[in-house]
Amino acid sequence: MWISPRRADPRPVSAILLVLLAGVAAGALNAVGGGGTFVALPALVAAGLAPVTANAATTVALVPAAAAGAWVYRRDVQPVGPTPTWALTAVSAGGGAAGAVLLLALPSESFDVAVPWLLAFATAVLAFGRAGLRAVTAALGRPVRMGPRTVLACQFALAVYGGYFGGAVGILMLALWGVGLGIDAAAGNPMRVAQLAAVYVPAAALFLAASDVPRAPLLPAVVLLGALAGGVAGAHLVRRLPARALRGVVLTTAVAMTVLYFLRG
């Protein structure tokens, strides 16, 4: 399915500035804990792209930032339990590609209808994911010990979601690894960044080949530049910034965007 932008370039300077700032924020948020989609996607829609195009452009634009963050964290990556890192990465890449195919194949109207609910789901994960993780662990008395096959199957499902939409997918990964393997969120964060890159790269390649994102290159390029700068800076500053403050910013943005999407629908 070909995706058409709402209007052609050139864009107003104010729209370009908005998208640039959104890209910086998205790259930084993804590097420190997730939530970049909540900033980049609405900014691109506000700048004139249709929701499906904006979603595809967001994925394309966040690839360099994700790759930069993975490079910064490369020495800190630890295996996810007994699951080989190469297998986890391969599954993430395959799932990201499958999710991108779904986005391109399904009618654009279905995505327009789904966006507010996807945002609401991701917002709920942001707001209650950690509390839910603690509750599940407390109820069980110990973390669930998932085997490699179960981890890979769950990772594939999350990667499909990430290729199709992507909001809070990194947080869902940390929740899966925490519940299933007892991996601390801080210890799992470098692997989260690496797996986000694995999800985004094949999805972005498909979007560049089979959507109209290349026909409206200005805004994705602006987000890309901003996200790259924000991703590198966020990865370097993650240990210096208050985690609670960052989480509050992400959650506030997510709630606001979710409400706005429901109102506009």
C-alpha positions in Angstrom: 0.0 0.0 0.0 1.4 3.4 -1.0 1.2 6.1 1.6 0.6 9.7 0.6 1.5 12.7 2.7 -1.2 15.3 3.3 0.7 18.1 1.5 3.9 18.5 -0.4 7.0 20.3 0.8 8.2 23.1 1.3 7.1 23.4 4.9 6.8 26.5 7.0 9.9 27.4 9.1 7.8 27.0 12.3 6.8 23.4 11.3 10.5 22.5 10.6 11.6 24.0 13.9 8.8 22.1 15.7 9.9 18.8 14.1 13.6 19.4 14.8 12.9 20.0 18.5 10.6 16.9 18.6 13.4 14.9 17.0 15.9 16.0 19.6 13.5 15.1 22.4 12.5 11.8 20.8 16.2 10.7 20.4 17.0 11.7 24.0 13.9 10.0 25.4 14.6 6.7 23.6 18.2 6.7 24.8 17.3 7.3 28.4 14.1 5.1 28.8 11.7 5.2 25.9 8.9 7.3 24.7 10.3 9.0 21.7 7.3 8.0 19.5 5.0 10.1 21.7 6.9 13.2 20.7 8.0 12.5 17.1 4.7 11.1 15.7 2.4 13.9 16.9 4.9 16.5 15.7 5.0 15.1 12.2 1.2 14.8 12.1 0.9 18.5 13.2 3.4 19.4 10.5 1.1 18.0 7.8 1.8 14.3 7.4 -0.9 11.6 7.5 -0.7 9.4 10.5 0.5 6.3 8.7 3.2 8.3 6.9 4.1 10.0 10.1 4.5 6.7 11.8 6.7 5.3 9.0 8.7 8.5 9.0 9.2 8.3 12.7 10.7 4.9 12.5 13.0 5.9 9.6 14.1 9.0 11.5 14.8 7.2 14.8 17.1 4.5 13.2 20.4 6.6 13.4 19.6 7.7 17.0 18.9 4.1 18.0 22.1 2.9 16.3 24.1 5.7 18.0 22.7 4.8 21.4 23.5 1.1 20.8 27.1 2.1 19.9 27.4 4.2 23.1 26.1 1.3 25.2 28.0 -1.4 23.3 30.4 -2.3 26.2 27.5 -2.5 28.7 25.3 -5.0 26.8 24.6 -8.1 28.8 22.8 -11.3 27.5 19.1 -11.7 28.3 19.4 -14.8 30.5 20.3 -17.9 28.6 19.1 -16.6 25.3 21.9 -16.0 22.8 22.2 -12.3 21.9 22.5 -13.1 18.2 19.2 -15.1 18.3 17.4 -12.3 20.2 18.7 -9.7 17.6 17.6 -11.9 14.7 14.1 -12.3 16.1 13.9 -8.6 16.8 14.8 -7.8 13.2 12.4 -10.4 11.8 9.5 -9.1 14.0 10.3 -5.5 13.1 10.1 -6.3 9.4 6.8 -8.2 9.9 5.3 -5.3 11.7 6.3 -2.9 8.9 4.7 -5.2 6.4 1.5 -5.1 8.4 1.5 -1.3 8.4 2.0 -1.2 4.7 -0.5 -3.9 3.8 -3.4 -2.9 6.0 -5.7 -0.1 5.1 -4.5 3.3 6.3 -7.9 3.9 7.9 -7.4 1.0 10.3 -4.2 2.6 11.6 -6.0 6.0 12.0 -8.6 4.2 14.1 -6.0 2.3 16.1 -3.6 5.1 16.9 -5.4 6.5 19.9 -5.8 3.0 21.4 -2.2 2.2 20.7 -1.2 5.4 22.4 -3.5 4.6 25.3 -2.0 1.1 25.7 1.6 2.4 25.5 0.7 5.1 28.1 -0.8 2.5 30.4 2.5 0.6 30.1 4.4 3.7 30.9 2.2 4.6 33.9 1.7 1.2 35.5 4.2 -1.2 33.9 6.7 -1.0 36.8 4.0 -1.3 39.5 2.5 -4.3 37.6 6.0 -5.9 37.3 6.5 -5.5 41.1 3.0 -6.9 41.8 3.5 -10.0 39.5 6.9 -10.7 41.0 5.6 -10.3 44.6 2.6 -12.5 43.9 4.9 -15.3 42.5 7.5 -14.8 45.2 10.2 -15.0 42.5 10.7 -14.0 38.9 9.3 -16.4 36.3 12.2 -18.3 34.6 11.4 -18.4 31.0 13.4 -20.6 28.7 15.1 -19.3 25.5 12.3 -20.4 23.2 9.7 -18.6 25.3 11.8 -15.4 25.4 12.3 -15.5 21.7 8.6 -16.0 21.0 7.6 -13.1 23.2 10.4 -10.9 21.8 9.1 -11.6 18.3 5.6 -10.5 19.3 7.0 -7.3 20.8 9.1 -6.7 17.7 6.0 -7.0 15.4 4.3 -4.4 17.6 7.5 -2.2 17.4 7.6 -2.4 13.6 3.9 -1.6 13.3 3.7 1.2 15.9 6.5 1.2 18.4 5.2 3.3 21.3 6.7 2.0 24.6 8.1 -1.2 22.9 11.4 -0.7 24.8 9.6 -0.5 28.1 7.7 -3.7 27.2 11.0 -5.4 26.5 12.3 -4.5 29.9 9.1 -5.6 31.5 9.3 -9.0 29.7 12.9 -9.5 30.8 12.2 -8.4 34.3 9.2 -10.7 34.8 10.5 -13.7 32.9 14.2 -13.6 33.9 14.5 -11.2 36.9 16.7 -8.8 34.9 17.0 -5.4 36.5 15.8 -2.5 34.3 19.1 -0.6 34.6 21.1 -3.7 33.7 18.8 -4.4 30.8 18.7 -0.9 29.4 21.8 -1.3 27.1 20.3 -4.4 25.5 17.0 -2.6 25.2 18.7 0.1 23.1 20.4 -2.5 21.0 17.2 -4.4 20.3 15.3 -1.2 19.4 17.9 -0.7 16.7 17.4 -4.2 15.5 13.6 -3.7 15.3 13.9 -0.3 13.6 16.5 -1.0 10.9 14.6 -3.5 8.8 11.3 -1.7 9.3 12.8 1.5 8.2 14.3 -0.2 5.1 10.9 -1.4 4.1 9.3 2.0 4.7 12.0 3.6 2.5 11.4 1.0 -0.3 7.6 0.7 -0.2 6.1 3.9 1.1 6.0 7.6 0.2 8.3 8.6 2.9 11.1 9.3 0.3 8.7 11.5 -1.6 8.4 13.9 1.3 12.0 13.7 2.7 12.3 17.1 4.4 10.5 16.4 7.7 11.9 12.9 8.2 15.4 14.3 7.6 14.9 17.0 10.1 13.6 14.5 12.7 16.5 12.3 11.9 19.1 15.0 12.5 17.4 16.1 15.8 17.0 12.5 17.0 20.6 11.7 16.2 21.8 14.6 18.3 19.3 13.8 21.1 20.2 10.1 21.1 23.9 10.6 21.5 23.4 13.2 24.2 20.8 11.2 26.0 22.9 8.1 26.1 25.9 10.0 27.5 23.8 11.9 30.1 21.5 9.1 31.2 23.5 8.4 34.4 23.5 12.1 35.3 19.9 13.0 35.0 17.1 12.2 37.5 15.3 9.1 36.4 12.1 10.2 38.1 12.1 13.5 36.3 12.7 11.9 32.9 9.9 9.4 33.5 7.6 12.2 34.5 8.3 14.1 31.3 7.7 11.0 29.2 4.5 10.1 31.0 3.1 13.6 30.8 3.8 13.8 27.1 2.2 10.4 26.6 -1.0 11.3 28.5 -1.3 14.6 26.7 -0.8 13.1 23.2 -3.2 10.3 24.0 -6.0 12.7 25.1 -5.4 14.9 22.0 -5.7 12.0 19.7 -8.9 10.8 21.2 -10.3 14.4 21.0 -9.3 14.8 17.4 -10.8 11.4 16.4 
